[in-house]
Amino acid sequence: MDAIQAYFSTIPSSHRALILAGGIAFFWVWESAFPLFRFEYRKWPHALVNLFFTATTIVVNFVLAFLLLDASAWVTGAGIGVLSWMGGAPLWLQALVGLLLLDLVGAWLAHFVEHKTPVLWRLHLIHHSDTHIDTTTANRHHPGESVVRFAFTLLAVVVAGAPMWLVFLYQSLSVVLSQFNHANIALPAWLDRALAWVVVSPDMHKVHHHYVLPYTDSNYGNVFSVWD
């Protein structure tokens, strides 16, 4: 755990970019070889649209990154947040609690609010308007939604009292798991069910992209499945 903390405390930007690009490439190859649904669509033109929205998300997060750094430095310095009350707990337990809180407030709650608030739903609809869900859909977000999600991430950092290394760790997990659970891949039923006890699996998340209510208003999870 100490090695993980040390790595994510100083993770280079190039490594974070590699996690994003490497995840898309890995799941792209996987879903091309073993698709869950055999879509009749042109994969590259479809991907270019989604990669454009991925780029806008990266720009929004890059421009606002200083707020995240300042918020994390403030809460850890001032002893604010849940993790500040767990000072004597093992590092692995602090990391687990921090990851759960970042996921609950920064991802699940943001997603839930977007579905329940009409003006935010209109932004989030860009994500749901993709009729061929694959791994590139994971980062298909309107720039306005990226700002909204960033605001919830800030709230999550304050609630958790998360140090920046933990935020970087969560963001890395979030990128890869989101690409995974959106990927058009066929897993053995027993494996998907087993994974769904801990993380959001592809079979679990595909319900969320159903075009009929109330299926669309379910399974808001990003990394951990416990919230759903």
N, C-alpha and C positions, 0 to 999 in steps of 0.2 A: 504493500500500500504506500509505503514511503517513496518507492521508486515512481509510482504513478503520480503521486503528488509533485515530486520533483520535475517530472517530465512536463506535466500540464501547467506548472508554474512558469515554465520558460518555453512553451511550445512555439516553434517558429511559424510565421504566417504561411510559409511554403508547405509545412506539414498539414496545416488545417485545410489548405487548398487541395492537397493530395488526398485527404480523407474524403472531401466532397467529390472530387473528380473520380477517384478510385472506386468509391461506392457506386456511383452511377455506372461506370464502365463494367464493374463486376456483375451487378444485377441486370444490366442490359444484356450481357452475354448469356447469363443464366436464363432469363425469360425468353430470349430468342431460341435457346436450345430446348427448354422445357416449359412452354407456356401453359398457364392455367386455362385461359380463353384464347382461341385462335381468331384474333381480330382480322377483319378485312380492312386494313388501313396501311398507309405509307409511313413507315416507322420514322424515317429521318425527317420529313417535313413536320410531322407531329412533334418530334423531339425539339426541333428548332424553336417552335413557339414556346414550349415549356422552358427551354434553356434561356430564352429571352427573359422570362419572368424570374428565373433563377438568378440571372445577372442583376435584375433590378433589386431583388432581395439582398444580394450581396452588397450592392451600393448603399442601400438604406442602412444596413447594419454597420457598414464601414463608417459612414458619415456620423452615425450616432454612437459609435463604440466608446467614445470618451465618457459618455454618460454612464455606461455600464462599468467602466473602470473606476470612475469617481464614486459611484454608488457602492461598489464592493469595498473600496478602500474606506469609505465612510462607515459602513455598518461593522466591518471588522475592527476598525480603530475605536469606534464608540461602544463596542460590545452590544450591538443591536441584533435581534433576530434569534431564532430557535437555537442555532448552533452555538451561539455565545453562552447559552445556558447548559451546554453539554461539554464544557471545557475539559472535564475529567474523563470523558468517554473515550474508548478506543477510536483511532482515526478511521477505521473501516466503518464503524457505526455512524460516526459523524458524516462520513461521505455518503452512506446509504440514505440517511435521513435527509441530507441536503439534496441529493438527487431526486428523491421522492417529492420534496417540496417544490423544487424547481420545475418538475414535471407537472405537478398538480396545479400550481398557480400560474406558471409561465406558459403552459401548453394546454392542459385539459380545460382550465377555467377560461382561458382566452377563446378556445374553440367553442365551448359551450355558450359563452356570451355572444359570439359572432352568429350563432344559429338562432339565438333568441332575440336579437336586436335588429330590427329591419334595416337600418342604415348600414350596420356592419355586415349583415347578411348579403347586401348588394355587393360589397367588396369581396366577401368570401366566395360568392357565386362564381368568380373566375376559376377558382379551384374545382368547384363541382361541375362546371360547364365542360370539362374534359370528358368526352364520351368514350375514350379509349384509355382506361387507367393502366399506366405502367410506371416503371420506376422514375421516369422523368416528371411524372405528375406531382411527386412529393414536394417539389419546390415551386409549383405553379401558384404564385400568390400575387395579387394586386399590390402595387407599391404601398397603397394606403393600408392594406391589411398588414403588410410588413411593419409599418409604423405602430399599428395597434398591438401586434404581437410583441414588438420590442418594449412597449409600455408595460405589458403584463410581465415580461421578463424582468424589467426593473423592479416591479412590485415583488416578484418572486425572490429576487436577490435580497431585498430588504426583509421580507418575512423570514427567509431562511438564515439571513446573516451570512451569506455565502462568500467565501474567499474566491478570488478570481480563478485560481487553478480548478476549483470545483465547477465554476461556470463553464470554463473551457472544456472540461471533461464531459459535462452534460451536453453541451452543444455538439460535441463530436459524436456522442451516443445518439443524440436526437437526429442528426443528419443521416447516419447510417441506418438507424432503425426505421426512420420515415421512408427512406428509399426502399428498405426491405419490405415494409408492410404495404407499400403501394405497388410493389413489383408484381408483374403478371406471371407469377411462378407457381408451379404445382408442387406442393409438399405432400408427403404421405399424410393421410388424415390423422394418424396417431401422433406424428411429430408436430403437426400444426396445433392439435389440441393441447399437447404437452407444453409447447412454447407459450400458448395463449394464457396459461396460468400465471406467467411472469411478465411477458412482453406482448405488445400488440402484434399479432400474426397477420399474414396476408389474408387468410380466410376470415379472420375476425373483422379486419378493417374493410373488406370489400362490401360488407353490409352497409357501412356508412355512405358508400357511393351509390347506393341504390337510388333510382330516380323517383321512387314512390315513398311518401310519408306513411307511417312514422319511422321507417327504416333509416332514412337519411338523418333523422334526429336521434341518433344512437351511436354508441362507440366513438366517443370523442377523444380517446386516449392517443398519445403520441409515442411514448416509450413504454411505460408500465401499464398493464392491463387492469390492475387492481381497481382503478377509478371507475371502470365500467362493469 
